[in-house]
Amino acid sequence: MGIIASLSNFSRVNKFYGFDCPGCAWPDSDSKRTFAEFCENGAKAIADEATKRRAGPTFWSKWSVAELSKKPDNWLNSQGRLTHPLVLKEGSEYYEQLSWDEAFNTIALELSKLNSPNEAIFYTSGRTSNEAAYLWQLLARSFGTNNLPDCSNMCHESSGVALLQSIGISKGTVKLEDFDKADLIIVVGQNPGTNHPRMLTALRDAKRSGASVISINPLMETGMVRFKHPQNPLEVLGRGTTISDDHIRVRINGDQALFRGFAKAIISNNDEDVDFIERHTNGYENYRTEVLGSSLTEISEISGIEQSEIERIGGLIGKSKSTICCWAMGLTQHKNSVATIQEIANVLLLGGHMGRDGAGVCPVRGHSNVQGDRTVGINHNPSMEFLESLNLEFGIEPVSKKGLDAVESVRVMRDGGARVFVSMGGNFLSAMSDTNSTAEGLQNCSLTVQISTKPNRSHLISGKTAIILPCLGRTERDETGGHSQFVTVENSMGVVHRSIGNRKPASPHLLSECSIVGGLAMAIEDIRGSTGIPWKGLIGDYDNIRESIERTIPGFESYNKRCRIDGGFYLPNPPRDNREFNTESGMANFITHKLQPIFVDEDKFLMMTIRSHDQYNTTIYSTNDRYRGISGSRRVVLMSQIDIDSRGWKEFQKVTITSHFQRREISSHAWSVIEYDIPPGNVATYFPESNVLIPLDSVADRSNTPTSKSVVVSIAPMH
């Protein structure tokens, strides 16, 4: 970025009058901000967006799509910011510059040719602001479809489905301040050091306040061992803070069984909060019967944890007065993810850890506004109440047919049932499971459109015609409508606050996401006729968007006033605020499931995908993974020394990985074996490189999330 730009950007990130870090959704303090309110990965995300390099029309005229397709992801990303709208015409090998009007008219014309609105898909990524996301869903529904897949479908959809049934809200129930009030924090299926580094500060402070921390993960992650705050010289020079008091090296997909074991210990020891259970819950007796009938021997076998250890940790949880349980995609991407998360909710309900200081559920989102996008309407299966509120506000007739989620979108595109795919942000090709099926689906489209800031793989595997629309980044000034605008976002703990970009845009030809949505909507109406939606007024002053959000979505009362308050405001959270549960029973529900283990033959492994430390979602900064001691390559498979030795293999040996699901096999070649501390029978590979191995039809029950954390594979040496 350069020295001056670096000082300017980093002095404003996560400040009350600055911009929200695009790195993750971890919350900031409600009342105070430090001088450097960001982590290493946030700094990388900001610098990546604010790079001085440009991928303008000259770049695209130099490189053909075929040539670019052979380049690695980190090379594509390093080429810099997009500067102009671009089109890849049918039959051409090169992207060409075009005007904004030409781009909007081309897209609108193609959409107008569809036989049904449901042949269009409107995808969005979690870094989109509340305002842009609200306009995006308004565009899709005014067009006549609920086809609004988003990145939630690939990650925390399981959390939302599970919690909504269990406690009546699809979000977490804790505030940042609760970490200082907890006496026990369980971090399961999550690697904060890489994916949410600022969370380590909260865990460090919790430890200093007397909390115990238990880490549950197949891998021992460095950040959960010892933490030195990088902005505190005394910590950097000293030993830092030990984070985990216990590390439970559970087998992949053994979490449901492990928490069932904890529940068995709590109930057997009579450590339940009887008053809470009687006053606030439903379904306890059925759950208790199922738990006491569960075999601890079976639980131990499935989880890979000794019975005595399960009973010991279960005893600690039972004695805790205030427990927080945090998780991320290590829990949400299995076939039994919904059941696993509901098992965790059951364990917390046993101890009354809802609506109590220092206690509750804490699903930690990765994208910086993925939770906000869902709150303001990015949902392929919206409630009728929300659709009716849009009808009242804008005169849009409710579209009752359920839309397509991410997996269903690929299926429908692949089978020829959708012809136009429009993406606001993200890198759908790389993010989705079953890369080859996803590519086939995109290539079947007549038109694919990507609203992006930098080159990525989704620009290269496209429909017959492809358009790239370059947008402003989070750090940049937005002067849409001739005056300074700001947007709002929602963090993992339900706080809505403003984000104000301050940097000069990378190109004078960039538009804000709100302006792009409005421009596209007006081009569509020029062909199909007016809907009566005041698009010009909405994008001319984002306060108008927020007023519409306020009138159509509960919890946003006095939106424009409250979002201007330093730190923003909390959205209503009945379980947290009042111990009220908006479920069918009117109470928190114990949801009873049978254990659903995945047993793998001796000649196969259970594979999970992971991220490196030098990566943000699908954006690869380098081929290094400093915290795991791996450098120079990402096509590696982490395997226990026991498994390597038992097969007579050697470290760094080249292998082929083949996934097995139902009758389908998918093979990927040229992976290197790396010895790592991981349970025998389990292996790990990097996302998104190994997405090709995750079958499209292998999904979580009820949430339809790809099972990226439990893929049955065989591994064979290459000859």
N, C-alpha and C positions, 0 to 999 in steps of 0.2 A: 504493500500500500504506500510505502514511503513514510518518512518520519513524521511529517506534519499530519498527513491523513491518519496515521496510526494513533497519534496523540488525540486527534479530534474524535475519532470513532470510539476508542477505548474509554475516553473520558465521559462518553454519553451512554454507553451500553447499560441497560437495565437501570438507568436513572429515572427519576420522576418526570423529568422533561426531556428524556432521551428516547431511544428505541429499544424494543424488546429483543433480547438476544435470539437469533434464529437457531441456536444450537440445541435447545431442548425445552421441555415444559416445566422444569423445576421452578418452584416459586421463589420470589424475593421477599425480604422482610417487609412487613406492612408499614413500618415506621421509619426505618433507617436504611441507608445504602452506603457501602464502603466506597473508598476511592476507586478501587478496581473491582467492580461487581461482575466478574466473569471468570470463567475457568479456561484452561488451555484449549479445550475443544471448542468453546465458544469463540475464543480468539481466532482459531483456525477458520471457523465458519464465517466470521466477520471479514477476515482478511481474504478469504476465498471469494466472497461477494464483491469486495472492494478492490480487487486486483486491478492493476494498471493495464493488463493485457486485454486485447479486444479480438473477438472472433467476428469481424465484420464481413461485408460482401466479398472483399478481396480474398479472405481466408476461404470462403465457401466456393469461390471460383477456381481456387488453386487445387483443392482436394475434391475428388469425386466421392460419392457416397460409398462406393465399393472400397476405395482406399481408406476412408475413415473407419469403415467397419472392421478393418484389421488392426486398428490402433487400440491399445488398452484403455480402460476407463479413466485412469488417472491422467493419461495424456490428453484425452478429450477434454476433461475438466480443466486442465491447465492452459488451454488455449485462450481463455479469457471470456469476457462478457459479450453477449450478443448485442448488436447495435441497431439492426434494421429488421423489419418483417421480411421473411424469406419464403419462397415457394419451390418445391421440387415437383415439377410438372410430370405428368404421366409419360413414361418413356425416357425421361432425362436422367442423367447421372450426376447433375450438379444443381445445387440450390441457387436460386436467383433472387435478387432484390425485387420487392414490389411495394407499393404504397399501402398505407393502412386502409384506405377506402377499397382498394382492389382486394386486399385480404378479407376484409369483412364481407364484401359482396360475393366473393368466391365461396366462402363458407356458407353464407345465407342461401345462395343459390343451390348448393348441394343439399342443404337441409330441406329446402322447399321441394326437392325432387323425391323425398322419401315417401314410401307408401303409407307409413305410419310413424308418428312421433317416437314410438318405441324402437325404431331402427336407429335412433341416435343415443349415444352414451356420453354423459357429462361427468368425467372423473375429476377429482380434486385431491390435492396434497394437503398435509396438515400445517404447512407454513402460511397458508392463506389467511388473511385477516377476517375478523367477524363480518366486516362490512362487505368485502368481496365475496365471502362464502354465502352470505344472505342473498346477494344479487345473483350469484351463480345458481342457487336452488330456485330462485324466482324465475330466472331465464328458462331453466329446464321445465318447470311446472307450467309456465305460461306457454311453452312450446307444446306441452301435453304429455310429459313423461315423468316418472319417478326414477328413471335410470340415473342414479347419482351414487355410483360406487366411490369409495374413498379409501385412503390408506388405513383407516380404522378397520376395514374389512380384512386387512392382512395382519393386524397386530392385536389391538385391544378389544375387538368385537366380542371376544369370549368374556372379557371382564364385564362389559355392559350387559350382555344377555344374562350372565350369572347373577350379578348384583341386583339387577332390576327385579328379578323373581325373588331373591332372598331378602332384600331390604328396601325395595321400592325406589331405588335411584341407581343410575348406571355409572355413578362417579364414586370417588373416594369420599371418606367421611372425616378426614382430619385436616387441621391447619398446620402450618409450619411450626407454630408455637407449641403444638402438641408434642413435638419431638423432645422438647426440654422437660415435659411433664410425664413422659412415659417411664416406666421402670423396666420394660422389655420391648425391644424392637426386633422383629423377625424380617430378614431380607431374603426372599426366596425367588429363585429363577431370575436374578437380576445382577448386572455387573456395573455398579454405579461408577467405578473408577474410569470406565471408558464411555459409558452412555449417559450418565448424569453426574459428572464429577462434583458439582456443587452440593450434591446430596451428602458427600463425605464430610463436609463442614457441619451439616446438621447432625450427622451421626457422631462426629467428634464432640460437638457441644453436648449432645445427649449423654455421651459417656461421662463427660465431666460433671454432668448433673446427677450421675448415679445410675443411669440406665445400663442394662445388659443388652448386648447385640448378638443375635444368632444368625449366622449365614448358612443358607441351604442352597447348594449348587453342585452339580457334578464336577465343576472345575473350581479349584482354589484360585480366586481372582486377587491380584496384587492389592488393589485398592481396599479390599475388605480385610487385609492383614494388618497393615500399618499405614497411617495417613500423616503426611507432613503438609501443612497448609502452605502452598507455594508463595503466598504473599506475606508470610510471617517468618522473618529471618531466624528467630530463635527456634522455631519448629524445624526449619530446613536444616539448621546446623545440629539440632538435637535428634533424639530418637523418634520424635513424632508421637502419635497416639495409636495404641493398639485398638482396632475397631472391633473385630469379632472376638467375643469371649468363647464361642464355640463355632466350629465349621462342620456342618453335616454334609458329607460328600454323598448325596443321594444319587441313585442311578437315574439315568434319563427316564422320564415319565413315571418316576416312583413317588412323586409328591402327593398324589391323592392318598396312596396307601400310608405314607408317612404321617400326614395330618390325621388320618383315621386312627393311627396308633396313638397320636397325642390325645385325641378325643377319648380313646379307650382308657388312657391313664387318668385323665381328668375325671371321667365319670366313675371309674373304679375307686378313685381316692375321695369321692364325694366333694370335689372342689368346684362344682357348678355354682353359679350365682342363682339360687333358687328363686329369689324375689324377682329378679329381672326376667327369668324364663317364664314365670307364671304371669307376670303383668304385661310382657311385651312380645312374647313369641308364640308361634304356632308350629305344631308338628314335632314337638320334642320327644314324646313317648315313642313314636315310630323310629325316630333317629336313634334314640337310646337303645332300643331293642336291636337295631341293626349293628350299632357299634359294639355292644357287649357280645353279640354273636359273631363278630369278626375274629378271625384267628390271628393272634399276634405272630405266630410262626409264618403264616402267609404274608402278613404285613411286612415282616422283616425280609422275607425272600424277595418281594416285589420292590421294596425300597432300597435294599442293599445295606440296611442299617441294623446293627445288633439290637436285639430285643431290649437289653438292659439300657442301651443308649436312648432308645425310643421312650422307655418308661422314665428315664432321668429327665429328658427334655420336656416330656409331657408333664412331669411333676413341676418343673419350673414355670411352665405356662399356667398350670392350674393355680399356682400360688401368686401369680402376678395380679396386681390391682389395676394395671393400665398397660395394655399391650397394643402395639401397632404392628400390623403385618403389611409389608411392602412387596410388590412383585412387578415384573415386567414380562417380556415376551418369552422368557424361559418357562412360563406357565401357560401362556395363552395360545400356543401353537401346537397343540396335541389333539388327538381325537377326543380325549376326555377332558379337555380344558375347562369347559363349563362346569362339569362335575367336580373337578379339582378345586376351582375357585369357590364353588359353593361349599366344599368341604372345609376350606379355610374360614369362610364366613360362619359355618357351623361352630368351629372351634372358638371363634371370637364370641359368638352368641352364648356359648356355654358359660363364659366368664363375664358376660354383661359388658363386653368391650365395645359398646356403641353409645354415642351420645354422652360420653364421659371424657373429661380432660385426659389427654395423653393416650387415647385409645381409639381404634377404628381400623378400617381398611384403607389402603393407600396404593392403588394401581398407579404406577408412575409412567406417564406417557412420554414418548420420545420426541415427536414433532412438537414444535413450540406452540401450535394452536390447534392441534387435532381435536382437543376436547371442545374448544370454542366452535369449531366448524360444525360439529355434531349438534351443539346446543342451538345454533341459529338455523338449523334446518337441513344440513347435508346428511341426508338419511334416505336410503332406498326404500325404507318401509316406514313412512311417517305416520303419526297418529292422525286420526280424522279430525281431532280438535285443532291441530295445527293447520291442516289443509283448509278447514272452515274459517280459521282466522285470516288466512291469506285471501280467501274468497271475500270476506268482509272488507279487508283493506284494499284489495286490488281488483276484485271482481273476477278472480281466476276460479273457474269451476274445478272442484276437487278431482284429482286423478286417483281413483280408488285402486287401480291395479298396482300391486307391489312392483317396485322397480328391480333392476339387476344389481347385485353386489359385484365385487371384483372377480370372483371365480366364475359366477354366472355370465358376466360380461365376456370373458374370454371364450367360454363355451358357445355363446350366441354368435359372437363375431366369427369364430372358427367355423361354425355351421352355416354361416351366411345369413343369419337373422338380424344383423346390425351392420350398417354401412358407413356410419360416420362416428368417429371417436374423437372427442374434444377433451383435452386434459389441461386443467389449470394447475401448473406446478407439477413437481414430482418427475419420476422416471419410471413410468409404468412397466415398460419391458423388463427392466432390471429388478424392480421391486417385486414383481409377481412371481409366483411359483411356476414350475413347468415352462421354462423359457421358450422351448420350441413351440409349444402349443400357443403361448402368448404371442409369439412372433407370427405364427400362422394366422391367428385371429386378426392382428393388426394389418397384416398384408392382404387379408380378404376385404378390407374396407375400401370404399371408393375414395374416402378422404380421412386423414388423421391430422389433428391440429394440436400443437404443443405450445402452451404459454409458459415461457421459460426465461431464465436469466443467463444460462451457460449451455454449451453443447453437451448432449448426453446420448446414450445409446438409443433412446426412443426416437431420436431424430433420424436415425439411420435405418431402422426397421419400421417401415411405414406403410400406409395405404397407397393406392395407385397415385394419388396426389397427396402431398404433405405440405403443411404450412407451419412455420415457426413464428410465433408472435412474441417479441422481446418485451419484458415488463420491468418495472422498477423493482429494486430489491428493498429489503426491510430497512437498510441503512440510509436510503436516498430520499431527498426532498420530493414531496408530492405536491405539485401546484396545479392539480386538476381543477378546472373551473376558474383559473386565474388567481387563486389565492392558496395559502398554505393549508394543507389538509393533514389530519392524523387519522390513524386507525386504532382499533382495539383488539385485544387478544385475551384468551382465558388460559390460565395455567392449570397444572395438575390438581390444584386444590380449590378450584372454582372461583378464583379471583379474576375479575374482568378489569383491565387497566389499559391505558392508552400507550401508543407507540408512535413516536415522532421521528421520522428520518431527517437527517441534517446534511447529508453529503450531496454534492453535485451529482446528478445522474450520470451514469457511464456513457450515455449518448443522448443527444437532444431528441432522438427519434423514439425513445422509450415512452410507453404509456403505463399508467398504474393498472393494476388488475381490475379495479372498479371501472375504470374508463374503458378497458378492453371489453368487459362484460356488457357495459352499456352500449358501446359502439356496435358490438355484434348483435345485441338485441334489437337495436334500431334498424340495422340492415335487414334483419329477418322481418321486421314489421313493414318495411318498405315493400316487401314481396307478398307477405301473407295478410297484411292489414294490421291496423293498430289494435293493441290489447287494452289501451287506456292506461297502461302503467307509465308514470312520469319519469322515464329513464333519464332525460336531460336534467331534471331537477334533482334526482337521486345522486347522480355522479357529480353534479355541479357543486354540491355541498353535502358532505358525508353526514352532517347532522341530520339531514332528511332521512338517510338510511337508518340511522340509529333511532329516529322517532318511529319509523315503521317497525323496527325490531321491538321497540317498547310496546307498541300497540298489538303485536301479534304473538309475543313470547312472554310468558309469565317470568317474573323475577328481574325484569329490566326497567322497572319503574324509575322515572327521572334519570334515564340513561345518560343523556348529554350532560347533565349536571354532575352526576356521581362519577362518571368516567374521567372527569377533569380534576377530581380530588387526588392528591398525591397517594399513590398506592392503589387507587381504584376501589372496587367494592366486591363483596362476596355475594355470589348468587345463593338463593335459598337452598338449604340442604336439610330437609326435615329429620333424617336419622341423626345427624350431627347436632342440629340446633335444638330439637325438642323431643327426641326419641319417638318421632312419628314415622310410620312406615306406610308408604302409599302402595301397598300390595293388595291383591284381591281379598286377602284375609284381614287386612287392616293392621297386621302385625308383622314383625320380622319372622321369616319362615325358615325353619330347619328343613332343608331339602335333602332327602335321603336317596342315596345312590348305592348300587352294588359297586364293589371295586372292579376297575376295568384295566387290568394290567396288559402290557404288551410283552409277550414272551417271544424271544428270537431264537431260531435254531443255532446250534453251536458253530455252524459254518458262516453265520451272518452276524452283522452288527446293527446296533441302533444308533443312527446318526442324528446329530443336531447341528444347526447352523449357528454361527457366532459372528460378531463383528470385531475388527481389529481396533487398536487404540488410535490409529491414524485414518479414521473413516467416520463419516457422518451419514447414516443411512446408506443410500446407494452411491454417495459421493466419496471417492477414494482419493485421499491426499497423497499417499505413498504406499509402497509395498511392505512397510515395516509395521510391527506390532510390538512396541517397546516393552509394554508391561508383561507380555508373555515371552519375551526374549527371542522373537522370531523376526527375521529381516530378509529382504531380498526376494520374497515370493509370497503369493497368496494362494497358490494351488497346492495347499498342504492339507494333510489329514492327520489330526492329532489322535494318538493312539497310545494305550498303556504299554509299558515295557513287557508286561506279562503276555499281552496279545502278540506283540512283535516277536518275542522269543519263541512262543509256542508254535508259531507258523514258520519259523526259521528265516524270518525276514531281517533286513538291516535298516537302520535309520537312513533316511533320504532315498530309499528305494522307490522307483517309479511304479505306480499301480494304476489300475482301472477300477473305478467305483461303479457299481450297478445297483440301482434301486429296484425294489420289488414291491408291487402293489397289485393285488388281485392277480390278473394274468398278464400285466404289463411290466416290462423291464426297460429301464433307461440307463444307458452307460455313458460315462464321461471318463476320458483318458488323461494320462500324464499328470497324476497327482503324486506328491512326495510324502512319504511316511515320516512323521515327526513324533518322537517320544514325548509324552506329556502325562502329567498326573491326572488321569481320568479313569473312572471305574472300568475294569475289564468288561469287554463286550460292548462298550460305548465308544464312539468316535465323534470328532467335531471337525467341521469344515467351515470356510468363510462364506458368508453371504456378501454379494449376490452370486459369486462364481458357482456355487453348488445349487442354486435355484433350479438349474436344468434338471436336477435329479428328483425334485419334489413333484410327484404326479398331481396333475390338476384336480383329479377326483379324490385325492386323499385330503380330507378336510375334517375340521372339528365338528362334532355333533352340535346341532342347533345354531352355532354361530357361523358355520361354513368358512372358517378361517383355515388357510393352508397349514398343514401339519409340518411346518419347517423345523420343529424341534424333536420330531420322532419319525424318522424315515428308516425303514428296514433296508439295509444294503449288504451286498457282498463285495469283497475287495480281493483283487487278484493281481499278482505281479505282471507287469508288462514284459513282453518278450521281444 
